[in-house]
C-alpha cells in the first residue's frame, strides 16, 4: 500500500478507513476488478491531495 500525504489509516471491525474511503478487509481476490479504481496520472493524484 502506498501513501501520498498525511491521511491516517485506521483499521477496525475488519474495515480499513482512509478518511474518505472505507474498504472491507479480505483477500486480493475479493477486491479483484478489471476496472482501475482511480487514475494514477500525476494531475489526477494532485487533484485529490489535501
WOKA-V752703 format. One record per helix or strand. SS is the DSSP state (2 for helix, 1 for strand). FROM is the first residue (numbers start at 1). LEN is the number of residues. If there is no record, write none. Layout:
# WOKA-V752703
SS:FROM:LEN
SS:FROM:LEN
This chain:
# WOKA-V752703
1:10:3
1:15:3
1:22:3
2:28:4
2:42:7
